[in-house]
Amino acid sequence: MDTAELQGEWDLLASFLPAGWREAAREQGALRRARKVKDPETLLRLVLLHAGAGLSLRQATARAKIQGLASISDVALLKRLRSAESWLRWMTREMLRRSRYGSEFLTADTGRRLRVVDATAVQEPGATGTSWRVHYSLSLPTLVCDFFEVTDNRGVETYKRLPIQSGDIVLADRGYCHREGAAYVRKRGGDVVVRLNTTSFPLVDAKTGQPFQLLPRLRTLRGRKPKEWGVGFEASSGTYAGRLCAIRKSAAAVRRAKERIIKIAKKKRKQVMPQTLEAAEYVFVLATVAATTFDTETVLELYRARWQVELAFKRLKSLMQAGHVPKYDEASARAWIQAKLLAVLLIERLQEEACFFSPWGFQIHRQERLA
């Protein structure tokens, strides 16, 4: 691909970036001087060669030199990347905030926004444990990112990280099943649909106020028909109502679940409790959303949709090679992750545009039309 063609492809990609992104490079401190890197476009192209295309610093600088983009050392590029963290974060957040889908994450039936949330670990070279954690939220049905946060390895999974709007319905797995987090969402007018963690989330029976007996209720399930019970839970801010929706797994699913539990227990040299194996025969989900909004079957289907976020993380970690942060200091590691997330959003934007295919290969902007 020659220089002119490369420039044309870049111009198309740059058209998806938020307005004012060039000016923001200086405002956010990413381009204090123009030595070796003449403008914001050059800087962003260098960063995306490294983080977006998965090239090493040395490979990225070599490619940039061959293309006539810039002549810069790998050490200098690392310094530029480190100083660009705030700018990259600004661009990513502006892309999310200014997206034309920003007000379209509502379900057709209820007019409420559905969100799935999870977190994934990334590691630096040589690390023996988690170095960073990316907290990530997607809106349904578009699967577009509406929130993310990068923390260190002490950043726990919690609903409290999320900005909650009234009417939000947040879907999550057991890692988010904590009473204070669920209460945080409810206090702000949202609801949760979360896989129940029986050890960290005690329930009471809505009718009697006594501790909810889970297994005896689950044993009443027959065939493939789901069932629900009214429950409640207490948090520091008060008492909250909910519904426990459950369904019995298929024989094959039960077998896989029990084999996985036994395998993990053997690896950790722990004894598996009979109650744990019995509970593995069911899927049970806590929902605070009213039954008039979503019935039992819909709640369970919503939880199934939560697995879409797992696919997004796999895409981020495998296709975008974001599972291993190739940096040794906080600023450069955070900047690298921000660049990865920006690249993912740009790819999603390109996919969105591809749905409206043009035979000439680009979108005609109003100001570009000939009189």
C-alpha angles and dihedrals in degrees: 000000000000126000095261092051092047090051091051092052091048092050089055092050093045090054088070093057119100120270113269095024092133094052090045090061090072095035091054093046098248095121110033092148135019099221110138089345109067103188145358092269092058092048094050092047090052092049093048092048088057104036102019099043094036095239121150117247090258093047092048094052091046091051091047091053093049091050092048090241098124142329105229136141123245090245091053091049090052090054091048091050091051092052092047096064096100092045093049090049090050093052093048094049092045091052089054095043097046097041113127086228090062094103097031100075090103126118117241093230103048108014089235128129116245117209133179119203134191142140134233132199125233126188137208121230111282094012116140095205143013112321100178138009126210113208109202138182129192129194121226138264094010096049089217117151112253099171141014138167131186117215137166123261091282092062103113126206108260140149088230091079092064124089100231124206122198108270097026116143109203120199120201145156129245094285089073095045100115125130096227092051093049089048089051090058093045094049089057094052098262134117135222133220106190138161105252119248103201095196097055102030114053115191133203127213109259092219103043103022089227125128109287112249103218107183097046088054094046091052089065091066114109130195116323097327115118124219138193139203132198112249140166138205136199128229134170090268096052145281122316133195126228147156128244109215118190143173134184116248123235118262091255092049091049091051092051093047094050093046089053093049092049092047093052092046092052091050090052092040092237133141117245114229116229089232090058092054092047093050088053088070090072143049112221124182131188115222128181093185114108120260089235088064100042126007124215095273093049092050090055091046089052090054089051088054088057088075088071088078089059089059090051091053091049089052091048094048100039109027094034094035091230097143095089121045108213096207137096104204132057100244097051093042092052092046091051091052091047089052090051091052091047090052091051091052091049090051090050089049090052090050090051091053091047089064087068098049118196119199090222092055103241143059118264109229117213094242091053097057118111119241 
